Amino acid sequence: MADPAAMRTAMQRLGCSQGAAQAIVNEQGIDSIDELKALKDEDVVALCKVVRRPGGTVPNPNAAQADQPAQIPAVGQAIPIRAEQNIKLAAYYVRHMIDRISRPVTIADIDVTAVRGVREMKDAEDQYVKPDVKPTLDDKNWPKTFEAINDYFTRVRGEGGLPLRYVIRPLQAVTPEADDPAENYATNSVLEMIQRAPHFATAPAYTEAYKSNTLKVAEELTDIWRDHPGYTYGKAFLKAGDGRRGYFMLKEHYLGMNSVNDQSSAAETAIRNLMYNGEGRRWSFEKYATAMKEQHGVLDQLKEYGYSGRDETTMVRDLLGGIKTEALNAATSTILSTNEYLHNFDAAVNFIKSYMNQHNDQFQRGGTATHNIAEVSTRPNSKIEDRYYSAEEYKKLTVEQREELRQKRSKRGHKPGSKSSKVPPNKKSKFDRQVAQLTKQVSALTEKLEAQSKVPNVVSTDMSTSTTELTEQTNRSNPALSRQKTQGK
């Protein structure tokens, strides 16, 4: 609604003279909030230039006097640079209040203090550069993947300088101002735009900015998902330019209730299968605790999507349940009997690390107290067949079955990549054959020595002949050794 008098006063508050305010409002028609909101920076520059040097002629107020012409050159009005900058900020301020955070503003609200309050935000937007790196898709952690996508849309700006994340917020309608005051966002203007930027001009009609920005979201999601099998779940909407519905179709597939149940079960299984048997070159307590912490993080992220969660005591009991080395028995007993550790996973981990540092000699890698380590335990009743598996068959095996198969193959000397299910006899190394031959010869020699010595199985009480003499006599007369000496020569 036009209000020329109020707008002239506002222009004067911004630093314009009375004559300049008159020219801006009365002659150039900037007489309402809507007209001011429509001005971009380049428009303000052009406006001030016209007011300063309008050109043309105007009626001569002294035309009735003798020798006075009816028209005289139009005289411009001075507008200081300060006032010009303030008018730019005023137009930006009005757009921000109405089009970006859905808050009312009147001509009376426009003053130097208000408009300069958005100066830093405007300067930052003027220097905006779109992020080069797009988020990657992590099939093992969909909560993390969608968190990365949300963060990306928080940083990417669309039409009107709006962060694109406002397009994919859960609710389209804006919360009434009385229930969501500006004080809630005193230090976070970006979050305020995400929560309060309007989707609708008048429902169900969308704003022009929203139409443009949901199309931008569709384009970005297509770039992110194009080469992933999951793209098909949002493809119809993304191709139609409806980024919001395309986003929620993808999210429902990967973070709907059924998917969350599957992911939480997988994470819980991974936790149960983690095991620590002692320090090793590739596995340590630090890695064991970190691996468990990572799975806790996956489960914690799933809470937002309906997972009930795990309490700290359960986490600590899982930690202790996977420790299989007796060297930590004292530490685990202390944790179980101390509330400070029993109900705090991080505190329990730190206590064990401290205990290991204090008893460092028991936990040196390769020391006598070190045991074999395994990152994933195997099921004792599992009966996985030791044979060649095709790629498709191997993919269907569980983590436990793969580990058991690996251990079985390792025991029989299987070489990774070989398709044979058994090691052929003729593949034994030359060293193995030599050892087998020598072992056979030693066994035969032992039998002959026992037969020739005729020494009873009980200790003889006859001490007239020493053991050394008996051995020397027997060895000298042994024909097998005589043959070996001759062969050696």
C-alpha positions, 0 to 999 in steps of 0.5 A: 500500500502506497504511503508517500509521506511515510516513505519520504520520511524513511528516505530522510532517515536513511540520509537523503535530503528533503528534495532528494526524498521528494524526487525518489518518492514523488517523481520516481514512484518509490512510495511503498514497501513493495516498490522498495522491495523490488529494488536490486543493487543495480536499480538503486544505483540507477535511481540515485543517478537519475535523481542527481542528474535528471536531465530535461527541463521543468516549469520555471517557477519565475516564469511570470517575471519579465525575461524569464523562460517558461522552462528551465533545465531540471536541477538534480538533487544531491544524494550522498554515497552513504544514503545510496548504500543505506537505500541498497541495504533497506531494499535487501532488509525488506526482502529478507524480512518478507521473502526469506523469514516471513516476518512483517515489516512496515515503512516505520521500521526502516531506519539506519540501525535496522538496515545496517543490521543486515549488512554483514549478511548481505556482504557474505552473500555478495561474496558467495561461491557455490561449493565444488565438492558434492556429498558422496553416498555411503551404502554402509551408513545412510544416516550419515549420507543424508546428513551430508546431503542436508549439510550440502543444501545448507551451504548451497544458495538458490533464488533469492539467496535462500539456502536450498535446504529450506525446500526439503525441511519436514513441514512446508507451512511456516510456523506463526511468528508468535510461536517462533519469535526472532529471538530463537535465531539470534545467532543463526540467520541461515537456520531462520531462513531454512525454517521460515522461508515461504513455500507458498504465496497463497496456498496451494500456489507456490512462490516463484522462488520456491518453484525455481529452488525445488528445480535446483534441488532436483538437479543437484540430487540427480548429479549426486545419485545418477550413477547409484542404483537407488536413483530409480526410487526418486527418478520420476520426481527428479526428472519432473523437477520436483526436488522436494518429493524426489528427496523424500522418496529417496529418504523413505527408501533408505531411512524408512522404518523397514530400512532402519530395522535392517540397518540397526540389526546389522549394526547390533550384529557387528557390535556383538561380533567385535572381539579383542584377544590382545594387542597385535600388529593389525588389531589393538584395544584402541581399534576395537573400542573405536570400531564399537564406537563407530557402530554406536554412532550409526545406531545413534543417528538412526534414533532420528528415524525411529530406532529406540536406541541403546543405553550406556550400560548396554554399550559397556556390557557389549564392550566387556563381552567382546574382551577375551583376554584374561589379562584384562580380567581385573579391569573388567571386574572393576568396571562391573563393580563401579557405577562411574564406568558401568554406565559410561562407555567412554569412561570405561574405555579410558579406564581400560586404556589407563590400566593397560598403560600401567601394566604395559609389560602385559600388553606388549605386541608379541609378548608372552601375554599376547594372544591371537586377535580377531576382529570378528568372531565366528559362530562355533556351530557354523559348518561352512564347507571348505570349497571354492565359491563363485563371486555370487556365492561368496557375496551371500556368505555372512561375515562369520562364515567368511571368517571361518572359511578364511581360517580353514583355508589358512590352516591348510595352506590355501593361497588367496585367489586359488580356485582349488578346494584342496592343496594337491600333494605334488604342490608341496615345497622341496623343503617339505619333502626333505623334512618328510624324508629325514623324519622317516629315516630318523624313525627307522634309525631309532627302531634299529638302535632300540633293537641293537642296544637291547636296553630294557625299558626300566633303568638298569642297576648295572653301572659298569658300562656308562651310557656314553660308552654304550652309545659310542659302541652302538653308533660305531657298529651301526651299519646305517650310519656307516652308509650315511658317512660314506655317502656324505664323503 
